[in-house]
Amino acid sequence: MNAFLEFADKQTPPAVKARQRAAEKRRVTKTEKKALAEHDYLFRLWKKWRRERLEALLMGPHGAAAHKLEHVPPQLNQGDSRGAEDGRGYRH
């Protein structure tokens, strides 16, 4: 290794080295970016396909029944646990 680089490495405070290591860990590689882009593309395709299927279902002979199932009444929304003070609500 170069003597100047060794000297600079010795003079760099540990806190700065820690920040540099953290930045290197956060850095996304080219292959990771490509994988994320592919995942996003496939997710958009799936959402489009799902939306088309749902529209076809709602326009079909069972559209009225499917429309009723599409909209969940608020009292059945299990993701909302704010009303669970009395112990009867859904808990995560």
N, CA, C and O atoms as a GROMACS GRO file, in nm:
protein
  368
    1MET      N    1   0.084  -0.117   0.000
    1MET     CA    2   0.000   0.000   0.000
    1MET      C    3   0.090   0.125   0.000
    1MET      O    4   0.204   0.120   0.046
    2ASN      N    5   0.040   0.229  -0.050
    2ASN     CA    6   0.112   0.355  -0.057
    2ASN      C    7   0.134   0.411   0.085
    2ASN      O    8   0.044   0.406   0.168
    3ALA      N    9   0.249   0.462   0.111
    3ALA     CA   10   0.283   0.515   0.244
    3ALA      C   11   0.193   0.633   0.280
    3ALA      O   12   0.154   0.649   0.395
    4PHE      N   13   0.161   0.714   0.182
    4PHE     CA   14   0.073   0.829   0.208
    4PHE      C   15  -0.068   0.783   0.246
    4PHE      O   16  -0.132   0.841   0.334
    5LEU      N   17  -0.118   0.678   0.178
    5LEU     CA   18  -0.251   0.626   0.210
    5LEU      C   19  -0.254   0.562   0.348
    5LEU      O   20  -0.352   0.575   0.421
    6GLU      N   21  -0.145   0.494   0.384
    6GLU     CA   22  -0.136   0.436   0.518
    6GLU      C   23  -0.138   0.544   0.625
    6GLU      O   24  -0.206   0.532   0.727
    7PHE      N   25  -0.062   0.651   0.600
    7PHE     CA   26  -0.058   0.763   0.695
    7PHE      C   27  -0.197   0.828   0.706
    7PHE      O   28  -0.243   0.860   0.815
    8ALA      N   29  -0.263   0.848   0.592
    8ALA     CA   30  -0.396   0.909   0.593
    8ALA      C   31  -0.496   0.820   0.666
    8ALA      O   32  -0.584   0.869   0.737
    9ASP      N   33  -0.482   0.688   0.648
    9ASP     CA   34  -0.572   0.595   0.716
    9ASP      C   35  -0.552   0.601   0.868
    9ASP      O   36  -0.649   0.592   0.944
   10LYS      N   37  -0.428   0.618   0.911
   10LYS     CA   38  -0.401   0.630   1.054
   10LYS      C   39  -0.454   0.762   1.111
   10LYS      O   40  -0.494   0.767   1.227
   11GLN      N   41  -0.454   0.866   1.031
   11GLN     CA   42  -0.497   0.997   1.077
   11GLN      C   43  -0.649   1.016   1.073
   11GLN      O   44  -0.700   1.110   1.134
   12THR      N   45  -0.721   0.928   1.003
   12THR     CA   46  -0.867   0.941   0.993
   12THR      C   47  -0.931   0.897   1.125
   12THR      O   48  -0.906   0.786   1.171
   13PRO      N   49  -1.012   0.983   1.185
   13PRO     CA   50  -1.077   0.948   1.312
   13PRO      C   51  -1.174   0.830   1.294
   13PRO      O   52  -1.230   0.812   1.186
   14PRO      N   53  -1.194   0.751   1.399
   14PRO     CA   54  -1.285   0.636   1.391
   14PRO      C   55  -1.427   0.675   1.352
   14PRO      O   56  -1.495   0.600   1.282
   15ALA      N   57  -1.473   0.790   1.397
   15ALA     CA   58  -1.610   0.831   1.363
   15ALA      C   59  -1.625   0.852   1.213
   15ALA      O   60  -1.727   0.816   1.155
   16VAL      N   61  -1.524   0.910   1.151
   16VAL     CA   62  -1.528   0.931   1.006
   16VAL      C   63  -1.523   0.798   0.933
   16VAL      O   64  -1.593   0.778   0.834
   17LYS      N   65  -1.440   0.707   0.982
   17LYS     CA   66  -1.433   0.574   0.921
   17LYS      C   67  -1.567   0.502   0.931
   17LYS      O   68  -1.609   0.434   0.838
   18ALA      N   69  -1.632   0.517   1.045
   18ALA     CA   70  -1.762   0.453   1.063
   18ALA      C   71  -1.865   0.509   0.964
   18ALA      O   72  -1.942   0.434   0.905
   19ARG      N   73  -1.865   0.643   0.946
   19ARG     CA   74  -1.957   0.704   0.849
   19ARG      C   75  -1.928   0.656   0.708
   19ARG      O   76  -2.020   0.631   0.630
   20GLN      N   77  -1.800   0.643   0.675
   20GLN     CA   78  -1.762   0.596   0.541
   20GLN      C   79  -1.807   0.452   0.519
   20GLN      O   80  -1.856   0.418   0.411
   21ARG      N   81  -1.788   0.367   0.620
   21ARG     CA   82  -1.833   0.227   0.607
   21ARG      C   83  -1.984   0.219   0.594
   21ARG      O   84  -2.036   0.140   0.515
   22ALA      N   85  -2.055   0.301   0.670
   22ALA     CA   86  -2.202   0.301   0.661
   22ALA      C   87  -2.248   0.346   0.523
   22ALA      O   88  -2.342   0.290   0.468
   23ALA      N   89  -2.182   0.445   0.467
   23ALA     CA   90  -2.218   0.493   0.333
   23ALA      C   91  -2.192   0.385   0.229
   23ALA      O   92  -2.269   0.369   0.135
   24GLU      N   93  -2.083   0.310   0.246
   24GLU     CA   94  -2.054   0.201   0.152
   24GLU      C   95  -2.158   0.090   0.162
   24GLU      O   96  -2.193   0.030   0.061
   25LYS      N   97  -2.207   0.063   0.282
   25LYS     CA   98  -2.311  -0.040   0.298
   25LYS      C   99  -2.442   0.004   0.235
   25LYS      O  100  -2.516  -0.078   0.180
   26ARG      N  101  -2.473   0.134   0.243
   26ARG     CA  102  -2.598   0.184   0.187
   26ARG      C  103  -2.596   0.192   0.035
   26ARG      O  104  -2.701   0.193  -0.029
   27ARG      N  105  -2.478   0.197  -0.021
   27ARG     CA  106  -2.466   0.212  -0.165
   27ARG      C  107  -2.527   0.091  -0.234
   27ARG      O  108  -2.495  -0.024  -0.202
   28VAL      N  109  -2.615   0.117  -0.328
   28VAL     CA  110  -2.683   0.010  -0.400
   28VAL      C  111  -2.602  -0.022  -0.525
   28VAL      O  112  -2.564   0.067  -0.602
   29THR      N  113  -2.576  -0.150  -0.544
   29THR     CA  114  -2.498  -0.190  -0.660
   29THR      C  115  -2.583  -0.188  -0.786
   29THR      O  116  -2.706  -0.178  -0.780
   30LYS      N  117  -2.517  -0.196  -0.900
   30LYS     CA  118  -2.587  -0.193  -1.028
   30LYS      C  119  -2.682  -0.311  -1.043
   30LYS      O  120  -2.793  -0.295  -1.094
   31THR      N  121  -2.640  -0.429  -0.998
   31THR     CA  122  -2.726  -0.547  -1.009
   31THR      C  123  -2.847  -0.534  -0.918
   31THR      O  124  -2.956  -0.578  -0.953
   32GLU      N  125  -2.828  -0.475  -0.799
   32GLU     CA  126  -2.942  -0.455  -0.709
   32GLU      C  127  -3.041  -0.356  -0.769
   32GLU      O  128  -3.162  -0.376  -0.759
   33LYS      N  129  -2.990  -0.249  -0.833
   33LYS     CA  130  -3.079  -0.154  -0.898
   33LYS      C  131  -3.157  -0.221  -1.010
   33LYS      O  132  -3.276  -0.195  -1.027
   34LYS      N  133  -3.090  -0.307  -1.085
   34LYS     CA  134  -3.156  -0.377  -1.195
   34LYS      C  135  -3.265  -0.469  -1.141
   34LYS      O  136  -3.374  -0.477  -1.197
   35ALA      N  137  -3.235  -0.539  -1.031
   35ALA     CA  138  -3.333  -0.628  -0.972
   35ALA      C  139  -3.453  -0.550  -0.920
   35ALA      O  140  -3.568  -0.593  -0.936
   36LEU      N  141  -3.428  -0.435  -0.856
   36LEU     CA  142  -3.539  -0.353  -0.808
   36LEU      C  143  -3.623  -0.299  -0.923
   36LEU      O  144  -3.745  -0.296  -0.914
   37ALA      N  145  -3.558  -0.258  -1.031
   37ALA     CA  146  -3.631  -0.208  -1.147
   37ALA      C  147  -3.716  -0.318  -1.209
   37ALA      O  148  -3.830  -0.293  -1.249
   38GLU      N  149  -3.663  -0.439  -1.215
   38GLU     CA  150  -3.739  -0.550  -1.270
   38GLU      C  151  -3.859  -0.582  -1.180
   38GLU      O  152  -3.969  -0.610  -1.228
   39HIS      N  153  -3.836  -0.579  -1.049
   39HIS     CA  154  -3.945  -0.604  -0.955
   39HIS      C  155  -4.055  -0.500  -0.972
   39HIS      O  156  -4.174  -0.534  -0.974
   40ASP      N  157  -4.018  -0.373  -0.983
   40ASP     CA  158  -4.116  -0.267  -1.001
   40ASP      C  159  -4.193  -0.286  -1.131
   40ASP      O  160  -4.315  -0.268  -1.134
   41TYR      N  161  -4.123  -0.323  -1.238
   41TYR     CA  162  -4.188  -0.345  -1.367
   41TYR      C  163  -4.288  -0.460  -1.358
   41TYR      O  164  -4.400  -0.448  -1.406
   42LEU      N  165  -4.247  -0.570  -1.296
   42LEU     CA  166  -4.337  -0.685  -1.283
   42LEU      C  167  -4.456  -0.651  -1.194
   42LEU      O  168  -4.568  -0.697  -1.219
   43PHE      N  169  -4.434  -0.572  -1.090
   43PHE     CA  170  -4.544  -0.533  -1.002
   43PHE      C  171  -4.645  -0.447  -1.078
   43PHE      O  172  -4.766  -0.464  -1.062
   44ARG      N  173  -4.596  -0.353  -1.161
   44ARG     CA  174  -4.687  -0.271  -1.242
   44ARG      C  175  -4.766  -0.357  -1.339
   44ARG      O  176  -4.885  -0.335  -1.359
   45LEU      N  177  -4.700  -0.456  -1.401
   45LEU     CA  178  -4.771  -0.546  -1.491
   45LEU      C  179  -4.879  -0.625  -1.417
   45LEU      O  180  -4.990  -0.642  -1.467
   46TRP      N  181  -4.844  -0.673  -1.298
   46TRP     CA  182  -4.942  -0.750  -1.221
   46TRP      C  183  -5.061  -0.663  -1.182
   46TRP      O  184  -5.176  -0.709  -1.190
   47LYS      N  185  -5.036  -0.537  -1.141
   47LYS     CA  186  -5.146  -0.448  -1.104
   47LYS      C  187  -5.237  -0.422  -1.224
   47LYS      O  188  -5.359  -0.417  -1.210
   48LYS      N  189  -5.177  -0.404  -1.342
   48LYS     CA  190  -5.256  -0.383  -1.463
   48LYS      C  191  -5.341  -0.505  -1.493
   48LYS      O  192  -5.460  -0.494  -1.523
   49TRP      N  193  -5.279  -0.624  -1.486
   49TRP     CA  194  -5.351  -0.748  -1.511
   49TRP      C  195  -5.466  -0.766  -1.411
   49TRP      O  196  -5.576  -0.806  -1.449
   50ARG      N  197  -5.439  -0.737  -1.284
   50ARG     CA  198  -5.542  -0.752  -1.181
   50ARG      C  199  -5.656  -0.654  -1.203
   50ARG      O  200  -5.773  -0.690  -1.187
   51ARG      N  201  -5.622  -0.530  -1.240
   51ARG     CA  202  -5.726  -0.429  -1.266
   51ARG      C  203  -5.813  -0.472  -1.385
   51ARG      O  204  -5.935  -0.456  -1.380
   52GLU      N  205  -5.750  -0.526  -1.491
   52GLU     CA  206  -5.826  -0.573  -1.607
   52GLU      C  207  -5.918  -0.688  -1.569
   52GLU      O  208  -6.034  -0.692  -1.612
   53ARG      N  209  -5.868  -0.781  -1.488
   53ARG     CA  210  -5.951  -0.894  -1.444
   53ARG      C  211  -6.068  -0.847  -1.359
   53ARG      O  212  -6.179  -0.897  -1.374
   54LEU      N  213  -6.043  -0.752  -1.270
   54LEU     CA  214  -6.148  -0.700  -1.185
   54LEU      C  215  -6.254  -0.628  -1.268
   54LEU      O  216  -6.373  -0.645  -1.244
   55GLU      N  217  -6.210  -0.547  -1.364
   55GLU     CA  218  -6.306  -0.477  -1.451
   55GLU      C  219  -6.390  -0.577  -1.530
   55GLU      O  220  -6.511  -0.558  -1.546
   56ALA      N  221  -6.326  -0.683  -1.580
   56ALA     CA  222  -6.400  -0.785  -1.654
   56ALA      C  223  -6.501  -0.854  -1.564
   56ALA      O  224  -6.613  -0.884  -1.606
   57LEU      N  225  -6.462  -0.881  -1.440
   57LEU     CA  226  -6.554  -0.944  -1.345
   57LEU      C  227  -6.672  -0.853  -1.315
   57LEU      O  228  -6.787  -0.899  -1.312
   58LEU      N  229  -6.646  -0.726  -1.293
   58LEU     CA  230  -6.754  -0.633  -1.259
   58LEU      C  231  -6.848  -0.610  -1.377
   58LEU      O  232  -6.966  -0.580  -1.356
   59MET      N  233  -6.799  -0.622  -1.500
   59MET     CA  234  -6.884  -0.605  -1.617
   59MET      C  235  -6.955  -0.734  -1.657
   59MET      O  236  -7.044  -0.732  -1.742
   60GLY      N  237  -6.917  -0.844  -1.596
   60GLY     CA  238  -6.975  -0.974  -1.630
   60GLY      C  239  -7.108  -0.998  -1.562
   60GLY      O  240  -7.164  -0.909  -1.499
   61PRO      N  241  -7.160  -1.121  -1.576
   61PRO     CA  242  -7.291  -1.154  -1.521
   61PRO      C  243  -7.297  -1.150  -1.368
   61PRO      O  244  -7.405  -1.134  -1.311
   62HIS      N  245  -7.185  -1.164  -1.302
   62HIS     CA  246  -7.181  -1.162  -1.155
   62HIS      C  247  -7.127  -1.031  -1.102
   62HIS      O  248  -7.076  -1.026  -0.990
   63GLY      N  249  -7.136  -0.926  -1.181
   63GLY     CA  250  -7.080  -0.796  -1.145
   63GLY      C  251  -7.140  -0.735  -1.020
   63GLY      O  252  -7.069  -0.677  -0.938
   64ALA      N  253  -7.273  -0.748  -1.005
   64ALA     CA  254  -7.340  -0.688  -0.888
   64ALA      C  255  -7.292  -0.754  -0.758
   64ALA      O  256  -7.263  -0.685  -0.661
   65ALA      N  257  -7.283  -0.887  -0.759
   65ALA     CA  258  -7.238  -0.957  -0.639
   65ALA      C  259  -7.091  -0.927  -0.611
   65ALA      O  260  -7.052  -0.910  -0.495
   66ALA      N  261  -7.010  -0.920  -0.716
   66ALA     CA  262  -6.868  -0.890  -0.698
   66ALA      C  263  -6.849  -0.748  -0.647
   66ALA      O  264  -6.758  -0.723  -0.568
   67HIS      N  265  -6.933  -0.656  -0.691
   67HIS     CA  266  -6.922  -0.518  -0.645
   67HIS      C  267  -6.951  -0.509  -0.495
   67HIS      O  268  -6.888  -0.432  -0.423
   68LYS      N  269  -7.047  -0.588  -0.448
   68LYS     CA  270  -7.077  -0.589  -0.304
   68LYS      C  271  -6.958  -0.644  -0.224
   68LYS      O  272  -6.929  -0.595  -0.115
   69LEU      N  273  -6.890  -0.743  -0.278
   69LEU     CA  274  -6.776  -0.801  -0.209
   69LEU      C  275  -6.653  -0.710  -0.214
   69LEU      O  276  -6.566  -0.718  -0.127
   70GLU      N  277  -6.647  -0.625  -0.315
   70GLU     CA  278  -6.531  -0.539  -0.332
   70GLU      C  279  -6.521  -0.435  -0.221
   70GLU      O  280  -6.410  -0.399  -0.180
   71HIS      N  281  -6.633  -0.388  -0.173
   71HIS     CA  282  -6.634  -0.283  -0.071
   71HIS      C  283  -6.666  -0.345   0.064
   71HIS      O  284  -6.779  -0.388   0.088
   72VAL      N  285  -6.568  -0.349   0.153
   72VAL     CA  286  -6.583  -0.410   0.285
   72VAL      C  287  -6.643  -0.308   0.379
   72VAL      O  288  -6.595  -0.194   0.386
   73PRO      N  289  -6.747  -0.346   0.452
   73PRO     CA  290  -6.805  -0.252   0.550
   73PRO      C  291  -6.702  -0.214   0.656
   73PRO      O  292  -6.614  -0.294   0.689
   74PRO      N  293  -6.711  -0.093   0.710
   74PRO     CA  294  -6.610  -0.046   0.807
   74PRO      C  295  -6.598  -0.135   0.931
   74PRO      O  296  -6.489  -0.150   0.985
   75GLN      N  297  -6.708  -0.194   0.976
   75GLN     CA  298  -6.701  -0.276   1.096
   75GLN      C  299  -6.625  -0.407   1.072
   75GLN      O  300  -6.586  -0.474   1.167
   76LEU      N  301  -6.602  -0.444   0.945
   76LEU     CA  302  -6.527  -0.565   0.916
   76LEU      C  303  -6.382  -0.537   0.882
   76LEU      O  304  -6.305  -0.630   0.858
   77ASN      N  305  -6.344  -0.413   0.879
   77ASN     CA  306  -6.207  -0.377   0.846
   77ASN      C  307  -6.118  -0.413   0.965
   77ASN      O  308  -6.114  -0.341   1.064
   78GLN      N  309  -6.047  -0.525   0.953
   78GLN     CA  310  -5.968  -0.575   1.065
   78GLN      C  311  -5.838  -0.500   1.083
   78GLN      O  312  -5.772  -0.516   1.186
   79GLY      N  313  -5.797  -0.419   0.988
   79GLY     CA  314  -5.674  -0.345   1.001
   79GLY      C  315  -5.685  -0.228   1.096
   79GLY      O  316  -5.584  -0.170   1.136
   80ASP      N  317  -5.807  -0.192   1.133
   80ASP     CA  318  -5.829  -0.077   1.220
   80ASP      C  319  -5.857  -0.126   1.361
   80ASP      O  320  -5.965  -0.178   1.389
   81SER      N  321  -5.762  -0.112   1.449
   81SER     CA  322  -5.780  -0.161   1.586
   81SER      C  323  -5.805  -0.047   1.684
   81SER      O  324  -5.794  -0.066   1.805
   82ARG      N  325  -5.839   0.072   1.632
   82ARG     CA  326  -5.862   0.185   1.724
   82ARG      C  327  -5.987   0.165   1.809
   82ARG      O  328  -5.994   0.215   1.921
   83GLY      N  329  -6.084   0.091   1.757
   83GLY     CA  330  -6.206   0.070   1.833
   83GLY      C  331  -6.200  -0.051   1.924
   83GLY      O  332  -6.304  -0.103   1.964
   84ALA      N  333  -6.082  -0.097   1.956
   84ALA     CA  334  -6.067  -0.220   2.033
   84ALA      C  335  -6.051  -0.194   2.182
   84ALA      O  336  -5.994  -0.277   2.253
   85GLU      N  337  -6.099  -0.080   2.230
   85GLU     CA  338  -6.082  -0.050   2.372
   85GLU      C  339  -6.161  -0.146   2.461
   85GLU      O  340  -6.119  -0.174   2.574
   86ASP      N  341  -6.275  -0.195   2.412
   86ASP     CA  342  -6.357  -0.282   2.495
   86ASP      C  343  -6.311  -0.429   2.486
   86ASP      O  344  -6.370  -0.515   2.552
   87GLY      N  345  -6.208  -0.458   2.406
   87GLY     CA  346  -6.156  -0.593   2.401
   87GLY      C  347  -6.220  -0.680   2.296
   87GLY      O  348  -6.176  -0.793   2.276
   88ARG      N  349  -6.322  -0.630   2.227
   88ARG     CA  350  -6.390  -0.712   2.128
   88ARG      C  351  -6.334  -0.691   1.988
   88ARG      O  352  -6.366  -0.769   1.898
   89GLY      N  353  -6.252  -0.591   1.967
   89GLY     CA  354  -6.200  -0.560   1.834
   89GLY      C  355  -6.082  -0.646   1.798
   89GLY      O  356  -6.030  -0.723   1.879
   90TYR      N  357  -6.041  -0.631   1.676
   90TYR     CA  358  -5.926  -0.707   1.624
   90TYR      C  359  -5.798  -0.651   1.684
   90TYR      O  360  -5.780  -0.530   1.694
   91ARG      N  361  -5.709  -0.741   1.723
   91ARG     CA  362  -5.579  -0.699   1.776
   91ARG      C  363  -5.470  -0.760   1.692
   91ARG      O  364  -5.481  -0.874   1.647
   92HIS      N  365  -5.364  -0.685   1.670
   92HIS     CA  366  -5.253  -0.732   1.587
   92HIS      C  367  -5.162  -0.824   1.663
   92HIS      O  368  -5.064  -0.873   1.608
   0.00000   0.00000   0.00000
